[in-house]
Amino acid sequence: MSNTMIILSKCQRLIKMVKKNQKFYQFHFRGFYQGEKVKEIRIRSGEDSDFEVGSEYLLWAKKLKLENGILHIEKIKMKKV
């Protein structure tokens, strides 16, 4: 089974984790993925990530992990809607 997905979602905020020295973009999502409840989607902020908070995006992504209702994904491609 492929972990590649297409998502239409709104970027809600940038999360900075000081202790781990990581940044994530949080996207709105309420529903289920492969039978598990999802509360939000997070994409690690990288050099090629230039999301605008409050904007909607069409994302082509790959699942990294799903824990505690948070779906962590790796961005393959994106398009601002």
C-alpha positions in Angstrom: 0.0 0.0 0.0 1.3 3.4 -1.0 1.8 6.1 1.6 1.5 8.9 -1.0 -1.5 11.2 -0.6 -3.0 14.4 -1.9 -4.3 16.9 0.7 -6.2 20.2 0.4 -5.7 22.1 3.6 -5.1 25.5 5.2 -1.8 26.4 6.9 -2.7 27.4 10.5 0.5 28.2 12.2 4.3 27.7 12.5 5.3 25.7 15.6 8.8 26.2 17.0 10.2 23.5 19.4 13.1 25.2 21.1 14.4 22.1 23.0 14.5 20.0 19.8 15.5 22.9 17.6 12.7 22.0 15.1 10.0 24.0 13.3 6.8 22.6 11.9 3.9 24.0 9.9 0.5 22.9 11.3 -2.3 22.3 8.8 -6.0 22.0 9.5 -7.5 18.5 9.3 -10.3 16.7 11.0 -11.1 13.1 10.0 -9.6 9.7 9.6 -6.6 8.3 7.7 -6.4 4.5 7.2 -8.9 4.0 10.0 -7.1 6.2 12.6 -8.4 9.6 13.8 -6.4 12.7 12.7 -6.6 16.0 14.5 -4.0 17.9 12.6 -1.2 17.6 10.0 2.4 18.7 10.5 5.1 19.3 8.0 8.7 19.9 9.1 9.9 23.3 8.1 12.8 22.9 5.7 14.8 25.1 3.4 12.4 24.6 0.5 9.2 25.2 2.7 7.8 28.6 2.1 4.2 28.3 3.4 2.2 31.3 4.3 0.1 31.0 7.5 -3.6 31.5 6.6 -3.2 30.3 3.0 -4.7 27.1 1.5 -2.5 24.5 -0.3 -2.8 21.5 -2.4 -0.1 19.1 -1.1 1.3 15.9 -2.5 2.8 14.2 0.4 4.2 11.0 1.9 3.2 9.7 5.4 6.0 9.7 7.9 4.1 8.7 11.0 0.8 9.1 12.8 0.8 9.5 16.6 -1.5 11.0 19.1 -3.8 12.2 16.3 -1.0 14.1 14.6 -0.2 13.1 11.0 3.4 13.9 10.2 4.1 14.1 6.5 6.9 14.8 4.1 6.1 17.3 1.3 6.7 16.0 -2.2 5.1 19.0 -4.1 2.8 21.9 -3.2 0.6 24.4 -4.9 -1.0 27.5 -3.3 -4.7 27.6 -4.0 
